[in-house]
Amino acid sequence: MSSPRALRILRGLSVLAAVFAFGLVMFGAFVRLSNAGLSCPDWPTCYGQVSWPQHAQAVAHADAAFPDRPYEADKAWREQVHRFLAGTLGMMVLALALLASWRRRGALLAVLLGAAFAAVGVGLYMGGEHWWSSLLAVCAIALPLLAAIRLPRPGAWRVCVLALAVIIFQAMLGMWTVTLLLKPIVVMGHLLGGMTTFALLAYAALRFAGVAAADGRLADLRRLVVVGLVLLFCQIALGGWTSANYAALACGYGPGSFPQCLGQWAPPTDFGQGFVLWRGIGVNYEGGVLDMAARSAIQLAHRLGALVVFCYLGWLAYKLARRGLRGFGFAIALALTSQVLLGISNVYFGLPLAVATAHNGVAALLLFTLLATLARTQIRRDESMSLPLEPR
């Protein structure tokens, strides 16, 4: 396959995969926020079925097989459809990784073996061979990760292969979300994995689209944008921790819930318990296990993080506008303002499902605006020349 043709295919597929990943982030938030995360008690099947029980006999069999988790038709389909969509995205990412590594025999072999190990690992897990399944999963992640490191610069080709390693790990997090009964550290990691997958695919699409500048006049802004990305990633992690511990309404809702917490400027808090990352296995974390003081601490930390991010990204948007990147600065400011207003609305109106889901989506859009700005500050190179003419 010629480099220009491969570049055109990669550009189109990376855009499609990035858009699909954004939709998946939104749908995943919808599943989590509608308390459907454990609506299928097994993985990757749902009550032992490829889809989900739909007939009376199948429902009765499901209830008998999982007496501790009665079947809920209005929730089970959400979780299983989410898994189907995640699998579809996984196939897109695999196609991207194969195309990106096509002219490198070692990298191509690593991608193929990684995909094969992942598939076999799922089969072993379903058969109860959890130890061997975990070993194969580690290999499935390590192989494309090593292949990405060995691919030549510039990074768009490398990112496509790296995305395969991330999405395999994301699948493992999805499995652990169910098997570890919504353990907060795993739920937060699953959210971050989804955002990371979207970020990698979006960044690859931006680079393939030629968003980068023709020279290095904007290079000094790159570090500032990277700092913004790190701050935003930490804030998304705080948001995930807040959601995983059911602390979104820890300060109440309605009047007195914002900017105060429970009608107080200094409510009782327990930061020590609120940020214990690892707790016991076997506990069902659905609904949360922390007391109100620990949850209030998480909510206040999330608000403080939002203030820091708002100030920094607001300043960054202003600086970008002053440097001639008015469109990028405006996009960051718009997404940032919308995200803050959605966060306040979540608290004030009692976490409406539509608003809470939009809060996750706009976080992804804000991440995209920063990635687009980062891509713009890179020096443009011909991506079609980044792979050797002859395979090796």
KEKE-3310 file (N, C-alpha, C; in steps of 0.2 Angstrom, whole numbers, plus 5000, padded with zeros to 4 digits):
npx = (5004:5003:5011:5005:4991:4989:4990:4978:4968:4971:4968:4955:4949:4954:4947:4934:4935:4938:4927:4917:4923:4920:4906:4905:4911:4901:4890:4894:4895:4881:4877:4883:4879:4865:4865:4867:4878:4881:4871:4872:4878:4888:4903:4910:4897:4879:4870:4873:4871:4873:4867:4855:4844:4827:4815:4802:4805:4819:4822:4818:4827:4838:4836:4836:4849:4857:4853:4856:4856:4844:4836:4835:4826:4826:4839:4849:4850:4857:4870:4875:4874:4883:4894:4895:4897:4909:4917:4916:4922:4935:4938:4940:4951:4960:4961:4967:4979:4985:4986:4995:5006:5010:5021:5031:5038:5041:5033:5021:5019:5019:5007:4997:4999:4996:4982:4978:4981:4973:4960:4960:4963:4950:4942:4948:4945:4931:4930:4934:4947:4956:4969:4978:4971:4973:4987:4989:4982:4991:5002:4995:4993:5006:5013:5008:5011:5025:5028:5023:5033:5044:5041:5044:5046:5036:5023:5010:5007:5013:5004:4992:4995:4998:4986:4979:4985:4980:4966:4964:4968:4958:4947:4950:4948:4935:4930:4934:4927:4914:4917:4923:4914:4910:4921:4929:4942:4944:4932:4935:4947:4942:4934:4945:4952:4944:4943:4957:4958:4950:4957:4969:4965:4959:4969:4978:4970:4970:4983:4985:4977:4984:4984:4995:5007:5016:5029:5040:5035:5025:5030:5033:5022:5018:5022:5014:5001:5002:5004:4991:4983:4988:4983:4969:4967:4969:4959:4948:4950:4947:4934:4929:4932:4924:4911:4912:4912:4900:4898:4893:4882:4885:4886:4873:4858:4851:4846:4860:4868:4878:4888:4891:4893:4882:4875:4885:4901:4912:4910:4909:4922:4931:4945:4955:4949:4941:4950:4956:4963:4963:4953:4944:4942:4928:4918:4902:4901:4891:4881:4889:4901:4906:4905:4896:4905:4917:4913:4909:4921:4927:4919:4922:4935:4935:4928:4938:4948:4942:4941:4955:4958:4949:4954:4967:4965:4957:4966:4975:4967:4965:4979:4982:4973:4979:4990:4987:4979:4965:4953:4956:4958:4945:4937:4942:4938:4924:4920:4926:4918:4905:4907:4909:4897:4888:4892:4889:4875:4872:4874:4865:4852:4851:4858:4852:4850:4852:4860:4871:4876:4879:4889:4900:4902:4905:4917:4925:4925:4932:4944:4947:4948:4960:4969:4968:4974:4987:4991:4991:5002:5013:5026:5023:5024:5027:5017:5016:5028:5034:5036:5046:5051:5053:5048:5053)
npy = (4994:5011:5025:5038:5034:5025:5035:5043:5034:5031:5044:5046:5035:5037:5049:5044:5035:5043:5051:5041:5036:5047:5047:5035:5038:5047:5038:5029:5036:5039:5026:5023:5034:5031:5021:5008:5000:4988:4980:4969:4955:4947:4945:4943:4941:4943:4939:4927:4927:4932:4944:4950:4944:4943:4936:4928:4916:4916:4926:4921:4911:4918:4925:4914:4910:4920:4925:4935:4946:4952:4952:4967:4974:4987:4992:4982:4981:4993:4992:4981:4985:4995:4988:4981:4992:4996:4985:4987:4999:4994:4986:4995:5002:4992:4990:5003:5002:4991:4996:5007:5000:4993:4993:4989:4975:4969:4977:4975:4961:4961:4968:4960:4948:4954:4957:4944:4937:4945:4941:4927:4927:4932:4922:4912:4918:4917:4904:4901:4901:4911:4916:4912:4920:4933:4934:4933:4944:4954:4952:4955:4969:4973:4970:4978:4991:4991:4990:5002:5011:5008:5012:5024:5042:5055:5057:5052:5040:5032:5034:5028:5014:5014:5017:5005:4997:5004:5002:4989:4987:4995:4987:4977:4984:4987:4974:4972:4981:4976:4963:4967:4973:4987:4994:5009:5014:5007:5010:5024:5023:5017:5027:5036:5029:5028:5042:5044:5035:5041:5054:5050:5045:5056:5065:5059:5060:5074:5077:5069:5076:5088:5099:5105:5119:5128:5132:5135:5145:5145:5137:5139:5140:5127:5120:5127:5123:5109:5109:5113:5102:5092:5097:5097:5083:5078:5084:5078:5065:5068:5071:5058:5051:5057:5053:5039:5037:5041:5054:5066:5073:5076:5088:5092:5098:5111:5127:5133:5123:5127:5141:5136:5122:5110:5120:5127:5135:5129:5113:5098:5087:5073:5070:5060:5047:5049:5049:5036:5025:5011:4999:4985:4969:4961:4968:4976:4991:4998:5012:5017:5018:5026:5038:5053:5064:5060:5059:5073:5079:5074:5080:5093:5094:5091:5103:5113:5109:5112:5125:5129:5124:5131:5144:5143:5138:5148:5159:5154:5153:5167:5170:5163:5169:5182:5179:5176:5165:5165:5158:5145:5149:5154:5143:5135:5143:5144:5130:5128:5137:5132:5119:5122:5128:5118:5109:5116:5116:5103:5101:5110:5107:5094:5083:5079:5067:5070:5082:5078:5068:5076:5084:5075:5074:5087:5088:5080:5087:5099:5093:5090:5102:5107:5097:5100:5112:5109:5101:5111:5119:5111:5107:5106:5091:5080:5067:5056:5052:5046:5033:5019:5015:5002:4987:4980)
npz = (5000:4995:5003:5002:4999:5011:5020:5017:5020:5034:5039:5037:5044:5056:5060:5060:5070:5081:5082:5085:5097:5105:5106:5112:5125:5129:5130:5139:5150:5152:5154:5167:5175:5175:5184:5179:5179:5184:5179:5171:5177:5174:5163:5147:5143:5146:5159:5154:5141:5124:5120:5128:5141:5135:5133:5142:5147:5147:5155:5167:5169:5170:5182:5191:5189:5194:5208:5217:5210:5203:5187:5177:5165:5159:5161:5158:5144:5141:5147:5140:5126:5127:5128:5116:5108:5112:5108:5094:5092:5096:5086:5076:5080:5080:5066:5063:5070:5063:5050:5052:5056:5045:5036:5044:5049:5061:5070:5065:5067:5081:5084:5078:5086:5098:5097:5095:5107:5116:5111:5114:5127:5132:5129:5138:5150:5151:5152:5165:5167:5175:5179:5168:5158:5163:5162:5148:5144:5149:5141:5129:5130:5132:5120:5108:5114:5115:5101:5097:5103:5095:5082:5069:5071:5063:5077:5074:5068:5077:5088:5084:5085:5099:5104:5103:5113:5124:5122:5124:5137:5143:5140:5149:5161:5160:5162:5175:5182:5183:5189:5200:5207:5205:5210:5216:5212:5200:5192:5191:5184:5172:5167:5164:5155:5144:5141:5138:5127:5117:5117:5111:5098:5093:5093:5084:5072:5071:5068:5056:5048:5046:5054:5061:5063:5050:5053:5067:5075:5085:5095:5108:5115:5117:5129:5138:5134:5136:5150:5153:5148:5157:5170:5167:5164:5177:5184:5177:5182:5196:5194:5190:5201:5210:5205:5205:5219:5222:5226:5221:5225:5238:5244:5245:5236:5227:5234:5244:5241:5233:5231:5243:5254:5259:5265:5272:5274:5278:5280:5289:5285:5278:5273:5273:5273:5262:5251:5250:5240:5238:5243:5251:5242:5236:5241:5238:5229:5224:5225:5234:5249:5258:5272:5275:5278:5271:5258:5256:5257:5245:5235:5238:5235:5221:5217:5221:5212:5200:5200:5200:5187:5179:5181:5175:5162:5157:5157:5148:5136:5134:5132:5120:5111:5110:5104:5091:5089:5089:5086:5092:5106:5108:5107:5118:5129:5127:5129:5141:5150:5147:5153:5167:5170:5168:5178:5190:5188:5189:5203:5208:5203:5207:5200:5186:5174:5160:5161:5168:5160:5149:5155:5156:5142:5138:5145:5137:5125:5129:5132:5119:5112:5118:5114:5100:5100:5105:5094:5084:5088:5085:5073:5056:5047:5034:5035:5027:5023:5034:5036:5031:5014:5011:5017:5034)
capx = (5000:5007:5011:4999:4985:4988:4988:4971:4964:4972:4965:4947:4947:4955:4942:4928:4936:4938:4920:4914:4925:4917:4900:4905:4912:4894:4885:4897:4893:4874:4876:4886:4875:4859:4866:4866:4885:4880:4865:4874:4882:4894:4906:4907:4890:4874:4866:4875:4868:4877:4864:4853:4837:4822:4809:4800:4809:4826:4822:4817:4833:4843:4835:4838:4857:4860:4848:4858:4856:4838:4836:4831:4826:4827:4846:4853:4852:4862:4876:4877:4875:4889:4900:4895:4900:4916:4920:4916:4928:4941:4940:4942:4958:4964:4962:4971:4986:4987:4988:5000:5012:5010:5027:5036:5036:5041:5028:5014:5018:5017:5000:4993:4999:4993:4975:4976:4981:4967:4954:4961:4962:4943:4939:4950:4941:4924:4931:4936:4955:4957:4976:4980:4968:4977:4994:4988:4980:4997:5005:4991:4995:5014:5016:5007:5015:5032:5028:5022:5039:5049:5039:5048:5043:5032:5020:5003:5007:5014:4998:4987:4997:4998:4979:4977:4987:4976:4959:4964:4968:4952:4943:4951:4945:4927:4929:4935:4921:4909:4919:4925:4908:4910:4927:4930:4948:4943:4927:4938:4952:4938:4933:4951:4954:4939:4945:4963:4957:4947:4962:4974:4962:4958:4976:4980:4966:4972:4990:4984:4973:4988:4983:5001:5009:5021:5035:5040:5033:5021:5032:5034:5015:5017:5023:5008:4996:5004:5002:4983:4981:4989:4978:4962:4967:4969:4952:4944:4951:4944:4927:4928:4932:4918:4906:4913:4910:4893:4899:4891:4877:4887:4885:4866:4856:4846:4849:4864:4873:4884:4895:4892:4892:4877:4873:4890:4907:4917:4906:4913:4925:4936:4949:4959:4944:4938:4955:4959:4962:4962:4949:4944:4939:4922:4913:4898:4902:4886:4878:4894:4901:4909:4900:4895:4910:4921:4910:4909:4928:4929:4916:4925:4942:4933:4927:4944:4951:4938:4943:4961:4958:4946:4958:4973:4963:4955:4972:4978:4963:4967:4986:4981:4970:4984:4996:4984:4975:4958:4948:4957:4956:4938:4934:4943:4934:4917:4920:4927:4912:4900:4908:4908:4889:4885:4894:4885:4868:4872:4873:4859:4846:4850:4861:4848:4854:4854:4865:4876:4879:4882:4895:4905:4903:4909:4924:4929:4926:4937:4950:4948:4951:4967:4973:4969:4979:4993:4993:4993:5009:5018:5029:5020:5029:5023:5016:5016:5035:5036:5037:5051:5048:5053:5047:5059)
capy = (5000:5017:5030:5043:5030:5024:5041:5045:5029:5032:5050:5045:5030:5040:5054:5040:5031:5048:5053:5035:5036:5052:5045:5030:5041:5049:5033:5026:5041:5038:5019:5024:5038:5028:5015:5002:4997:4981:4977:4963:4953:4943:4948:4949:4940:4947:4934:4921:4927:4936:4950:4951:4941:4947:4932:4926:4910:4918:4931:4917:4907:4923:4926:4908:4909:4926:4927:4941:4952:4951:4955:4973:4975:4994:4993:4977:4983:4998:4989:4976:4989:4998:4983:4980:4998:4996:4981:4990:5004:4990:4984:5001:5004:4987:4992:5008:4999:4987:5001:5011:4996:4989:4992:4987:4968:4967:4980:4972:4955:4963:4970:4954:4944:4957:4956:4937:4936:4948:4937:4921:4929:4933:4915:4909:4921:4914:4897:4901:4901:4918:4917:4912:4925:4939:4933:4934:4951:4958:4952:4959:4976:4975:4970:4984:4996:4990:4991:5009:5014:5006:5015:5030:5048:5059:5052:5050:5033:5028:5035:5023:5008:5015:5017:4998:4994:5007:5000:4982:4988:4998:4981:4974:4989:4986:4968:4972:4986:4971:4958:4969:4977:4995:4997:5016:5015:5004:5014:5030:5021:5015:5033:5039:5025:5030:5048:5043:5032:5047:5059:5047:5045:5063:5068:5056:5063:5081:5076:5067:5082:5093:5105:5108:5125:5127:5133:5134:5151:5144:5131:5141:5139:5120:5118:5129:5118:5103:5110:5113:5095:5088:5099:5094:5076:5077:5086:5073:5060:5070:5070:5051:5048:5059:5049:5032:5036:5044:5060:5072:5077:5076:5095:5093:5101:5117:5133:5131:5118:5130:5139:5133:5114:5109:5127:5129:5137:5124:5108:5092:5083:5068:5069:5054:5042:5051:5047:5030:5023:5004:4996:4978:4966:4958:4973:4979:4998:5001:5017:5020:5015:5031:5042:5060:5068:5058:5061:5080:5080:5072:5085:5100:5093:5092:5110:5116:5107:5115:5133:5129:5123:5137:5150:5142:5138:5155:5163:5151:5155:5174:5171:5161:5174:5187:5176:5175:5159:5167:5152:5140:5152:5155:5136:5133:5147:5141:5123:5129:5140:5127:5114:5125:5129:5111:5106:5120:5114:5096:5101:5114:5103:5087:5078:5077:5062:5073:5087:5074:5065:5082:5086:5071:5075:5093:5087:5077:5092:5103:5090:5090:5109:5108:5093:5103:5118:5106:5099:5117:5121:5106:5109:5102:5087:5075:5061:5050:5051:5044:5026:5017:5013:4995:4983:4977)
capz = (5000:4995:5009:5001:5000:5018:5024:5016:5024:5041:5041:5037:5049:5063:5061:5061:5076:5086:5083:5088:5104:5109:5107:5117:5131:5131:5131:5145:5156:5152:5158:5174:5179:5176:5189:5175:5178:5186:5176:5168:5183:5171:5158:5143:5142:5150:5161:5150:5134:5120:5120:5135:5141:5132:5134:5149:5150:5148:5161:5173:5169:5172:5189:5194:5189:5198:5213:5220:5205:5198:5180:5176:5157:5157:5162:5155:5137:5141:5148:5134:5120:5128:5127:5109:5105:5114:5104:5088:5093:5097:5079:5072:5083:5077:5059:5063:5072:5057:5044:5055:5057:5039:5033:5049:5050:5068:5073:5062:5071:5088:5084:5077:5092:5104:5096:5096:5114:5119:5110:5117:5134:5134:5129:5144:5156:5151:5154:5172:5168:5176:5179:5161:5155:5165:5159:5140:5143:5150:5134:5123:5131:5131:5113:5104:5117:5112:5094:5096:5105:5090:5076:5068:5071:5069:5081:5072:5066:5083:5092:5082:5088:5106:5105:5103:5119:5128:5122:5127:5145:5144:5140:5156:5166:5160:5165:5182:5184:5184:5193:5207:5210:5204:5214:5214:5208:5194:5189:5189:5179:5166:5164:5162:5149:5139:5139:5135:5120:5113:5116:5106:5092:5091:5091:5078:5067:5070:5065:5049:5045:5044:5058:5063:5059:5045:5056:5074:5079:5091:5099:5115:5118:5118:5136:5142:5133:5140:5157:5153:5148:5163:5174:5165:5166:5184:5186:5175:5187:5202:5193:5190:5208:5213:5202:5208:5226:5223:5230:5217:5229:5245:5247:5244:5230:5228:5238:5250:5239:5229:5232:5250:5255:5265:5268:5276:5270:5281:5282:5291:5280:5280:5267:5274:5271:5255:5246:5251:5233:5237:5248:5251:5237:5238:5244:5233:5230:5221:5230:5239:5255:5262:5275:5272:5278:5266:5252:5256:5255:5238:5232:5239:5231:5214:5216:5221:5206:5195:5201:5197:5180:5176:5181:5171:5155:5155:5156:5142:5131:5133:5129:5113:5107:5109:5099:5084:5089:5092:5086:5097:5112:5109:5108:5124:5133:5127:5132:5149:5153:5147:5158:5174:5171:5169:5185:5194:5187:5192:5210:5210:5201:5209:5196:5181:5170:5154:5162:5171:5154:5145:5159:5154:5135:5137:5147:5132:5120:5132:5131:5112:5111:5120:5109:5094:5101:5105:5087:5080:5090:5082:5067:5051:5043:5029:5038:5022:5023:5041:5036:5026:5008:5010:5024:5037)
cpx = (5004:5006:5005:4992:4984:4987:4981:4967:4965:4968:4958:4945:4949:4950:4936:4929:4935:4931:4916:4916:4922:4910:4900:4907:4905:4890:4887:4895:4885:4873:4878:4881:4868:4859:4865:4873:4885:4874:4866:4879:4888:4897:4910:4900:4886:4869:4867:4873:4873:4874:4862:4846:4832:4815:4808:4804:4817:4827:4822:4824:4839:4843:4837:4846:4860:4855:4849:4857:4850:4838:4832:4832:4828:4835:4851:4855:4857:4869:4879:4878:4881:4895:4900:4898:4907:4920:4921:4922:4935:4943:4942:4949:4962:4966:4967:4978:4989:4990:4994:5007:5013:5017:5033:5034:5036:5035:5021:5013:5016:5009:4995:4993:4996:4985:4973:4976:4975:4961:4955:4960:4954:4940:4941:4946:4934:4924:4933:4943:4957:4965:4979:4977:4972:4984:4994:4986:4986:5001:5002:4992:5002:5016:5015:5011:5022:5033:5027:5029:5044:5047:5042:5043:5041:5027:5013:5002:5008:5008:4993:4989:4996:4990:4976:4979:4982:4969:4959:4964:4961:4946:4943:4948:4937:4926:4929:4930:4916:4911:4921:4920:4908:4916:4929:4936:4947:4938:4931:4943:4948:4936:4939:4953:4950:4942:4952:4962:4955:4952:4967:4971:4961:4964:4979:4977:4968:4978:4989:4981:4977:4987:4989:5003:5015:5028:5035:5039:5029:5023:5033:5027:5014:5017:5017:5002:4996:5002:4994:4980:4982:4984:4971:4962:4966:4962:4947:4944:4947:4936:4925:4928:4926:4912:4906:4911:4904:4893:4896:4886:4879:4886:4877:4864:4851:4850:4854:4869:4879:4883:4896:4891:4887:4875:4879:4896:4912:4913:4911:4916:4930:4940:4953:4955:4942:4943:4959:4957:4960:4958:4948:4940:4933:4916:4909:4898:4896:4882:4883:4895:4904:4903:4900:4901:4916:4919:4910:4917:4930:4925:4919:4932:4940:4931:4933:4948:4948:4940:4950:4961:4954:4950:4964:4971:4960:4960:4975:4974:4965:4974:4985:4978:4975:4989:4993:4980:4968:4953:4949:4956:4949:4935:4936:4939:4927:4916:4921:4921:4906:4901:4907:4900:4886:4886:4890:4878:4867:4870:4867:4853:4846:4852:4856:4852:4856:4860:4871:4880:4883:4889:4901:4907:4907:4916:4928:4930:4931:4944:4952:4951:4958:4971:4974:4974:4986:4996:4995:5000:5015:5020:5026:5026:5024:5023:5017:5024:5038:5038:5042:5048:5048:5052:5053:5057)
cpy = (5006:5021:5035:5040:5028:5030:5043:5040:5030:5039:5049:5040:5033:5045:5050:5037:5037:5050:5047:5035:5041:5050:5039:5032:5044:5044:5029:5030:5039:5031:5020:5028:5036:5022:5009:4998:4990:4977:4970:4960:4949:4947:4943:4947:4944:4941:4927:4921:4933:4943:4951:4947:4945:4943:4930:4921:4912:4922:4926:4913:4912:4925:4920:4908:4915:4929:4933:4947:4951:4955:4962:4975:4982:4996:4988:4979:4988:4996:4985:4980:4993:4994:4982:4986:4998:4991:4983:4995:5000:4988:4989:5003:4999:4988:4998:5006:4995:4991:5005:5007:4992:4988:4990:4980:4966:4970:4977:4965:4956:4965:4964:4949:4947:4956:4948:4935:4939:4943:4930:4922:4929:4926:4911:4911:4918:4907:4896:4901:4909:4920:4917:4918:4932:4939:4935:4942:4956:4958:4955:4966:4978:4975:4976:4991:4996:4992:4999:5013:5013:5010:5022:5036:5051:5054:5050:5043:5029:5028:5030:5016:5008:5014:5009:4995:4997:5004:4993:4983:4991:4992:4978:4978:4988:4979:4968:4977:4981:4966:4960:4974:4984:4998:5004:5017:5012:5008:5021:5028:5020:5022:5037:5035:5027:5037:5048:5040:5038:5052:5056:5047:5052:5066:5065:5059:5070:5081:5074:5072:5088:5100:5109:5114:5123:5128:5133:5140:5150:5139:5133:5140:5132:5118:5121:5125:5112:5103:5110:5106:5091:5090:5097:5087:5074:5079:5081:5067:5061:5069:5062:5048:5051:5055:5042:5031:5039:5050:5067:5076:5077:5083:5097:5096:5107:5122:5130:5126:5121:5138:5136:5125:5113:5115:5130:5131:5131:5118:5102:5088:5078:5066:5062:5048:5043:5049:5041:5026:5015:5002:4988:4975:4962:4962:4976:4987:5002:5006:5020:5017:5020:5035:5049:5064:5067:5060:5069:5082:5079:5078:5092:5100:5094:5100:5114:5115:5111:5123:5133:5129:5129:5143:5149:5142:5144:5159:5160:5153:5162:5174:5168:5166:5180:5185:5175:5169:5160:5161:5147:5143:5153:5148:5134:5137:5145:5135:5124:5132:5135:5122:5116:5126:5123:5108:5110:5117:5107:5096:5105:5110:5096:5081:5075:5073:5066:5078:5083:5071:5070:5084:5082:5072:5081:5093:5084:5082:5097:5100:5090:5097:5110:5103:5097:5109:5115:5104:5105:5120:5117:5109:5104:5098:5082:5069:5055:5048:5048:5037:5024:5015:5005:4992:4981:4975)
cpz = (5000:5001:5008:5002:5007:5022:5023:5020:5031:5043:5041:5043:5056:5065:5064:5068:5082:5088:5087:5095:5108:5110:5112:5124:5134:5133:5138:5151:5157:5156:5165:5178:5180:5181:5185:5175:5180:5184:5173:5173:5180:5165:5153:5141:5147:5152:5157:5143:5130:5120:5127:5135:5139:5133:5141:5152:5151:5154:5167:5174:5172:5180:5193:5195:5193:5203:5216:5216:5200:5192:5180:5168:5155:5158:5159:5148:5137:5142:5142:5128:5121:5127:5119:5105:5106:5110:5097:5087:5093:5090:5075:5074:5080:5070:5059:5064:5066:5051:5046:5055:5051:5036:5038:5051:5058:5072:5071:5066:5078:5088:5083:5083:5098:5103:5097:5103:5118:5118:5114:5125:5137:5134:5136:5150:5156:5153:5161:5173:5169:5176:5172:5157:5156:5162:5151:5139:5144:5144:5129:5124:5129:5124:5108:5107:5115:5105:5093:5098:5099:5083:5076:5070:5064:5072:5079:5071:5073:5088:5090:5085:5096:5108:5106:5110:5125:5128:5125:5135:5147:5144:5147:5162:5166:5163:5173:5186:5186:5190:5200:5210:5210:5209:5212:5210:5201:5189:5186:5183:5172:5163:5161:5155:5143:5136:5135:5128:5115:5112:5111:5099:5089:5089:5085:5072:5065:5066:5057:5045:5043:5048:5061:5059:5055:5048:5064:5078:5085:5096:5106:5119:5120:5125:5140:5141:5136:5147:5158:5153:5154:5169:5173:5166:5173:5187:5183:5180:5193:5200:5193:5197:5212:5211:5205:5215:5228:5228:5226:5221:5236:5248:5247:5237:5232:5231:5243:5247:5235:5229:5239:5249:5261:5269:5272:5272:5272:5284:5285:5285:5283:5274:5267:5271:5264:5250:5247:5244:5233:5244:5247:5245:5240:5240:5238:5234:5227:5226:5234:5246:5260:5266:5272:5272:5273:5259:5251:5254:5248:5234:5232:5235:5224:5213:5216:5214:5200:5195:5198:5189:5176:5175:5175:5164:5153:5153:5149:5136:5129:5129:5122:5109:5106:5104:5092:5084:5092:5092:5091:5104:5114:5111:5115:5129:5133:5130:5139:5152:5153:5152:5165:5175:5172:5175:5190:5194:5189:5199:5212:5209:5203:5204:5191:5176:5164:5155:5164:5165:5150:5149:5157:5146:5134:5140:5141:5126:5123:5131:5123:5110:5113:5116:5102:5094:5101:5098:5083:5082:5088:5075:5062:5048:5039:5032:5033:5021:5029:5041:5030:5020:5007:5017:5027:5044)
residu = (MET:SER:SER:PRO:ARG:ALA:LEU:ARG:ILE:LEU:ARG:GLY:LEU:SER:VAL:LEU:ALA:ALA:VAL:PHE:ALA:PHE:GLY:LEU:VAL:MET:PHE:GLY:ALA:PHE:VAL:ARG:LEU:SER:ASN:ALA:GLY:LEU:SER:CYS:PRO:ASP:TRP:PRO:THR:CYS:TYR:GLY:GLN:VAL:SER:TRP:PRO:GLN:HIS:ALA:GLN:ALA:VAL:ALA:HIS:ALA:ASP:ALA:ALA:PHE:PRO:ASP:ARG:PRO:TYR:GLU:ALA:ASP:LYS:ALA:TRP:ARG:GLU:GLN:VAL:HIS:ARG:PHE:LEU:ALA:GLY:THR:LEU:GLY:MET:MET:VAL:LEU:ALA:LEU:ALA:LEU:LEU:ALA:SER:TRP:ARG:ARG:ARG:GLY:ALA:LEU:LEU:ALA:VAL:LEU:LEU:GLY:ALA:ALA:PHE:ALA:ALA:VAL:GLY:VAL:GLY:LEU:TYR:MET:GLY:GLY:GLU:HIS:TRP:TRP:SER:SER:LEU:LEU:ALA:VAL:CYS:ALA:ILE:ALA:LEU:PRO:LEU:LEU:ALA:ALA:ILE:ARG:LEU:PRO:ARG:PRO:GLY:ALA:TRP:ARG:VAL:CYS:VAL:LEU:ALA:LEU:ALA:VAL:ILE:ILE:PHE:GLN:ALA:MET:LEU:GLY:MET:TRP:THR:VAL:THR:LEU:LEU:LEU:LYS:PRO:ILE:VAL:VAL:MET:GLY:HIS:LEU:LEU:GLY:GLY:MET:THR:THR:PHE:ALA:LEU:LEU:ALA:TYR:ALA:ALA:LEU:ARG:PHE:ALA:GLY:VAL:ALA:ALA:ALA:ASP:GLY:ARG:LEU:ALA:ASP:LEU:ARG:ARG:LEU:VAL:VAL:VAL:GLY:LEU:VAL:LEU:LEU:PHE:CYS:GLN:ILE:ALA:LEU:GLY:GLY:TRP:THR:SER:ALA:ASN:TYR:ALA:ALA:LEU:ALA:CYS:GLY:TYR:GLY:PRO:GLY:SER:PHE:PRO:GLN:CYS:LEU:GLY:GLN:TRP:ALA:PRO:PRO:THR:ASP:PHE:GLY:GLN:GLY:PHE:VAL:LEU:TRP:ARG:GLY:ILE:GLY:VAL:ASN:TYR:GLU:GLY:GLY:VAL:LEU:ASP:MET:ALA:ALA:ARG:SER:ALA:ILE:GLN:LEU:ALA:HIS:ARG:LEU:GLY:ALA:LEU:VAL:VAL:PHE:CYS:TYR:LEU:GLY:TRP:LEU:ALA:TYR:LYS:LEU:ALA:ARG:ARG:GLY:LEU:ARG:GLY:PHE:GLY:PHE:ALA:ILE:ALA:LEU:ALA:LEU:THR:SER:GLN:VAL:LEU:LEU:GLY:ILE:SER:ASN:VAL:TYR:PHE:GLY:LEU:PRO:LEU:ALA:VAL:ALA:THR:ALA:HIS:ASN:GLY:VAL:ALA:ALA:LEU:LEU:LEU:PHE:THR:LEU:LEU:ALA:THR:LEU:ALA:ARG:THR:GLN:ILE:ARG:ARG:ASP:GLU:SER:MET:SER:LEU:PRO:LEU:GLU:PRO:ARG)
# end
